[in-house]
Amino acid sequence: MKHKNLLLLALLGLSLVTFLSGCLRDECTSTRTYVRFDPVYKTLTEMRVGITPESPRELRRPGKIYAFGHYLFINEKQEGIHVVDNSNPSNPQKIAFWKIPGNVDMAIRGQYLYVDQYIDLLTVDIADLQHPQQICRSENAFPLFGFDPQRGYITDYKQSEVVEEISCEDNRWGRQWFFEGRAVFALQSSVINGAIDFAGDAFDGSPVAGIGGSYARFGLYDQFLYTVDNNWLRTWSLNSSCPIRRDSVFVGWNVETIFPWKDKLFVGSQTGVFVFNNSNPARPVQEARFDHASGCDPVVCDDQYAYVTIHDGTTCNGTFNQLDIIGIENLPNGSLLKTYPMKRPFGLAVTNEHLFLCDDGLKIFDKSDPLALREVSHLKNLATYDVIAFSDSHLLLVGDGGFYQFDVSDPANPRQMSLLPVAK
């Protein structure tokens, strides 16, 4: 009798669970906040408008950063470049804004600026920072995805916020992003940094080339410019006033960043890191490849190790958040040596002794042994995207709050020197 009662109670319990599960399934809903991205179209005539110097303006959507001598260049996404005199890092002065619609990336060699403008590569003489002069336009240098014969090319996406009550039966349930026609919807939590990164002065005595961040898609080596887009590594000779396309190498899918290091080019993609031997700069040759978990991944390196961050996000096709350490001392033989879990890492930079990482703010590690990294300090009150180690003691940081400079001569106690804030 006791066993029958226990069986009856068990059946009743199972029936109750099944009933409640059915009720919950019928009634489960959730309020979701999405960012809607609607495509913006432009014709070729609207895209090919060149560069226009303007008065300094406030930062609103800062993107990639570039350092050249005592000047800083901060991209305003899809709009142009802020020019900053950084002679005094404690009091940087915006001196001009170069309006370049469609601009995201840049590189500087000597007195020449190389920038993208939608699908074209512009060469600009910036010997006079107040009066930059376009020298030439290399047409169709980069692809744009999406074209409508009536409206033109998709050049950007306009953002708006959508709040919806959706059922667990909805096929969007659990998805970070999805399409509806040409519009893209992404969960608000998955949107990163707003996206699916003197007059008369000459550059006498300035360095030959500048320094870009870890999210750079332009890289310089010797007399050559290298650019990466979604699939290709392209080589441009800079021996004449206009860049000459020398070689194009198909790398793979979702190529994102390039980091030149001595006679190597490290190319980051959403699926791995590609290493190109650059001993013949006109024709880089792939030397090694390291596959990793799917995710967005900038890469930097020193003589022995490559440092790769992987994060999830709207278009990163992955769920991993980590820092990978790859041994590169004996290329083409190399391997993944260590993986560190992270919260959601983005850009990074290295010096001889330290690793600087944008993850939940700014983290500084002692990298005397990269396989046993030791966190020295962690600034949590910053929303950071990319970092440049301008020197062993001077950091440049960009993020949602604006452009920061830090004195890290004492890495355990970083000191903020200045901030160019984002306009409220």
Secondary structure, DSSP 8 states (H G I E B T S, - for coil): -HHHHHHHHHHHHHHHHHHHHHHHHHH-EEEEEEEEEEEEEE-HHHH----EEE----BSSEEEEEEETTEEEEEETTTEEEEEE-SSTTS-EEEEEEE-TT---EEEETTEEEEEETTEEEEEE-SSTTS-EEEEEETT-S--S-EETTTEEEEEEEEEEEEEEEETTSTTTT-SEEEETTEEEEEGGG-BTTB---TT---TT--SB-EE-TT-SEEEETTEEEEE-SSEEEEEE-SSSS-EEEEEEE--SSEEEEEEETTEEEEEESSEEEEEE-SSTTS-EEEEEEE--SSB--EEE-SSEEEEEEB--TTS-----EEEEEE-TTTTS-EEEEEEE-SSEEEEEE-SSEEEEEESSEEEEE-SSGGG-EEEEEE-S--EEEEEEEETTEEEEEETTEEEEEE-SSTTS-EEEEEEEB--
